[in-house]
């Protein structure tokens, strides 16, 4: 399995888990997490913890239920991997400003020269797999170097990606329904091509135990010639 195949499998699995959790709870907002996963990238090394299974399938099955570690509006420090308490509309603006200020403080306190010579002379470890963040930093430099005006980075996405209600208001704040889930599972699975025969969507049930079925022959997202 190539890295691209593995990434697609991982992202689409998370998408179906989001969709299934909302459907099981009969409330929630499935469209946004299914859309923004296209542009998500862990830039800070501390974010690597988010790639580990800090939330289990059993946790997801209690989504939006009393006492759950996965409430509709997650709380910081209540569930591992949650970066900030959410709920109020437009709170993300204030949160992003606070995170930016905290990031500057952290850099000022922790950044220091550890060696006057080249890294290659200090270790025999292969460096290239560990230096991918430098490419991300270079891409962000034109934005972070602007000190006179606020900077806005727009990430284009498709709300409710892969579902029958993609790019419509209906994808935002309600479950897709049993038939919508049944259609979306194979839609996302078909993107994987040859992996489809080995992945979870080949089973009679979806990752959350929903009634979705990966029936062959349903239209493939890749044939719709959409740009992601």
N, C-alpha and C positions, 0 to 999 in steps of 0.2 A: 504494500500500500504506500503510495507516494505521500509526501507531506501535504500536498494540495488535497488529495483524497481524504486524508485523515482530518484536515481542517474542515472540509465540507461536511464530513460525517459528524464531527463534534458539534459544529454550529447548528446543523439541521436537527440533531438530537435535542439540543437545548431548546430550539424552536418548538419542537413537538411537545416537550415537557411543559413549556409555558402554556401552550394551547390546551393540553390535557388537564393541567392543574386548574385552569380557569373553568373548563367544562365540568370537571368533577365538583368544583365548588359552586357552580351555577351562578358565578358572578366574578367580576374582575376585568382586567384590561389586557387582552392577549396581543393586540396588534403592535404596540410599540416595541416590546422586547423581541418580537419576531422580525421587526424591521431594522432596529438599530444594531443587531448582531453583525450586519454586513460591514459596519465601519468600526467595530470595537477593536482596540489594540492596547495591550498592556505596555505602557511606556516605562513606568517606574518599577524598579526591581522589587519593591515591596508588594506590587500587585501580583507577583507570581503565586502568592498564596491563593488567589482567586481561581487559579487553574486546578486546584486540588478539591476533592469532594468534601467541602465543608458543610454542605447541605445534602442530606440523603434523600433517596426516593420516599422513604417513610415520612420525612419532614414535608416533602412536597405534597404528599397525599393528605396532609392536614392543612393545606393552604386555605387561609381565611376562616379558620375555625378557632374557637375559644381556646386559649392557651398554646396555640401553635407557635413554633419558631419561624414560621413563614406567614405572618399576618399580611393583610392587603397593603398596609403602609408599614414597612419594616422599620425596626428600631435599631439604632446604633448601639453596639455592645450587647444586644440581646441575641443576635445571630451572627456567627462568624462570617466574615466576608462582606457584611453590610457597612458601607463607608459613611453613611449619614442617615439620620432619621428623615423620612419623607412624609408627604401628605399635603401641606399647604401649596396651592398653586403659585407658581413663580418662585418657589423657595430655591430652586436650582441656581438662580442668578446669584443670590446671596451666598449659597454654599460654595459655588465655584470661585467667587472672590475670596472667601475665607481660605479655601484650599490653596489658592495661588499665593496668598500672603504667607500661609504656613510653610509652603514649599520654599519660599525665599528665605525664611528664617532657618529652616532645616539645612539648606545649602550653605548658608553663611556659617552655621555652627559646625558642620561636619566635613566640609570640603577642605582637603589639605593635600599637599604634595607628599606622596609616600616613597618616591624614589627619584633621584636626579637623573637616572639613566633609563634606557628603553625597557619596556616590559619584557621584550624577548630575551633580555639578559637575566631576568629575575626568575623565570619559570620555564618549565618544559611543557606545560599544558598547552594544547591547541587554543589559540586565541580567537579565531574567527567565529566559532559558535557563540562566544560570549560577548562579541562586540556589535551585535545587531542593533543595539539601542543607539549606537552612534549614528547610524543611518537615519533613525527616527529623529534624533536630536538635530541633525543637519536639515531635515525636511521642515522641522518646526522653527528653525532659526530665524527666517524672515519675519515670523509672527512675534517671537519672543524678543527680537531686537527693537521692536517699535515701542518707544517709551513715552511718546507724546500723546498718543490716542489709544482708546480701547481697541482691542482686536477681537474680531468675531470669526470663528472657523465654522463654516457650514458643511455638514456631512449629509449628503443626499441619501435617503433611504426610502423603502416602500413599506408602509404600515400594513401589517397582516400579510407579510411576504409569503407567497405560495398558497394562500387561502382563496376561496371563491370571492371573498369581499376585500381582497387586496386593493389598497389605494382608495378606499371608500370610508366615509365616517362610521359605517357599521363595524369596521375592524377595531374601533377604538375601545369601547367601553362595555362590551357584552360578549358572552360566550358565542362561539361559532355555531353551536348546535351539533347534534349527533351526526347529521349528514354533512355539515361543513367540516367536522373533524375527519369523517370518513373519506372525504375527498382530498383533504390537505396532506394527510400522511403519505399517500403514494405520490402526490405532487412533489413533495420534498425528496422522497426516496428516489424518484426517477432521475433527479439531478446527479445522482451518484453513479449512474450507469452500471458498470460491472460490479460495483460494490453492493448494489441493491440486493443481489442474490444472497449476500452473506450478512446483511445488517439486520437490525431489530425490526425494520419495517416489513421484512419477509414473513414475520409471524402473523398469527391471526389477530393479535391484539397489539395496541401501541405500547410505547414505553411505560405509560402510566396505567396500563391495564384497561384502556378505553375500548370502545367498540369499533375503533378505526381498523380498517383492513387494507393491506397493501395489494389490492387487486391489480393484476397486470392489465395493460391496455388503456388505462386512463392517461389523459394527455400529460406530456412531460413539460416541466417548466423550461427546459432547455430548448424546446421547439417553438416557444413563444417569442424567441428572439428579443428578450428584454435585456436591457443593460443594467447590471447591478453595480 
